[in-house]
Amino acid sequence: MAISLISPGVKITESEIVSAVQATGTTIGATAGQFRWGPIEQPTLLISENELVAQFGKPNATNAIDFMSSAIYLGYSPALYVVRANATSANNATASGVAVQVKNDDFYEKNFVTGNENSGPWVAKHSGSMGNSLKVSTCPSSNAFQSTLTGSYTTTTNSRTVVGASSAANTQLTVGDNIVLLTGIDATTTKTFVVASIANTTHITVNPTPGFTSTTTTPTRKWEYANSFDGAPGTSAHAGARGGSGDEMHIVVIDEDGLFTDAQGTILEKFTRVSKGSDAKKAGNRNNFYKNVINDLKTGSKYIRWGNKDSQGTNWETTVVGKTFTTVNKPINYSLDGGVDGTVTDTLRVSAFNKLANKSTVPVNLLFTGSASATVVNSVVANVAEVRKDLVVCFSPALADCQNTGVEVTAIKAFADTVTPSTYAFMDANWQWTLNNYTSDYLWIPCNPAIAGRMAATDQQTAPWFSPAGYVNGFLGNKAEKTAFNPTSEQRDDLYAYGINPIITESGRGSFLFGDKTFTTEAGSFNRINVRRLFITIEKTIGDIASNLLFGINDDATRTSFTNTVEPYLRTVQARRGIIEFKFVCDATNNSDVSVSNNEFTADIFIRPVSSINFIQLNFVSVGGAAQFAALG
């Protein structure tokens, strides 16, 4: 049989005496959903719940289920790809307040890197209202860092208003500046105040309220973040050596409203002595142009991107050779605004899951859908699992089905009827009551993230061919306080015959997965998840070995070498209780002269997999006093 590949590659097929199927399995998890922060439609690998918060923000009422689903999985296994779904009307906050959308790094590079005339100098790195909490403060010169004011300023006891004479408050001061004024005690004792507002050339308000009356002539002012730096910006060595001057500046990113840190005014990032020069370098020939420093994917800002040239710096972003850069004598502050969360629809959720379809770029083999509808589940199975042919999709019914008192089984089966059967899918029948430790509230979370987590944990603790169900491997201990539905034995039978895996709760013991069927009612070994996981493991391993043969010599020596590599691996799996027996054929019997001349290489691998125990019968017999045990059998 011809291999039927067009470009070079390894084709893996899988068959059974009963019917043809495709491979699935688990190790690294993946999901998609609604989040408040983070890249949109870009798979991001996380290894902890702390990383989940850092990348995608803490949960709120809108996205708590999606967030907690990911957190639950990470409690079982430290490897999860998350895709943030796009949302209708979702936008990034900007310095101008005019909303724009920058989905992710690739989108920025294609559409934004040369500047956006609507955004102003800065754009929140990600879409969402959290970006409205950001403030960017730039200190573009030594004068902006610290200067002496003209005129005199008079404080009045218990009044926040400070009045100037022959002053130029509106041109020399910026809201947030520190201003040093005499206390009135003597001619030298001073106190520092923060400029809260500037009315005009002569009137400002300060914090805190002065408790004295005093007049200060030519007071000093300082940038509010000056103490976070080792001194004022000036001229970099790179620019100075090329006849340039005044190219340095400091940049600070602040959590103005406290949405990122829960503390208003917290400094999130600072960038020291970056350059306005487009060709600027620092020690080690590293790029020091402020736009590139901010935008650097590895070392740049986690909160903002460069949006456009600041109009105050008329010759910024030009080369440093012989350049005296425009001096701006005051700090430049921007409070970002216009960020919108938006609403995630089924269509947008599907689009996010589709970003997981390419197994070459997203190496996952376990996916959970969270609270997704049947429409989304069907799409994920068809467009991700069926395309990749190397993962299992874990999904749950709707919460209302599990709480439909008296007819839970009927409702859950009705949901199942709306999903196309597939051995790539695994359906549970429950939701769990979970504490959202970010809000101290409890909420219902579908069980599929925990089931996926149990599969990944079973991989780590034993092997992929062990069932993730039962009292040992199937314990839903991570954040599961109770379940929405506790089926009776008869209800479990009804669900299991439908290819739906029950979850039970026992007093004093907890909640457990009590089934290991893939989402199919067809007979055969592939209707068990442990067999699926076995085959995905060995197919992935042997497929990787085979890929090393591409463009090699197609002869007996290569076939022998391949056999001598694969057979020991299969014996190892057999020794670890994954395979009962196997047969491996890769010789002239399945590599004819015709197939060799067609550049084809074939191996046939016959596997008899292990089976999990689903049914146990224990026969207890009371033996009378006169009976002899030797006669029993």
Beta strands, then each sheet from edge to edge (+ up, - down):
strand 1: 29-33
strand 2: 44-46
strand 3: 80-84
strand 4: 122-124
strand 5: 134-139
strand 6: 146-148
strand 7: 152-155
strand 8: 161-165
strand 9: 178-182
strand 10: 190-198
strand 11: 203-207
strand 12: 214-217
strand 13: 220-222
strand 14: 248-255
strand 15: 266-275
strand 16: 281-282
strand 17: 286-287
strand 18: 304-306
strand 19: 332-335
strand 20: 366-368
strand 21: 392-395
strand 22: 425-428
strand 23: 431-436
strand 24: 441-446
strand 25: 482-483
strand 26: 500-501
strand 27: 503-506
strand 28: 510-513
strand 29: 579-585
strand 30: 604-609
sheet 1: 2+ 3- 1- 20- 21- 22- 26-
sheet 2: 4+ 18-
sheet 3: 15+ 14- 5+ 19-
sheet 4: 6+ 13- 9+ 10- 11+ 8- 7+ 12-
sheet 5: 16+ 17-
sheet 6: 24+ 23- 25+
sheet 7: 27+ 28-
sheet 8: 29+ 30-
end
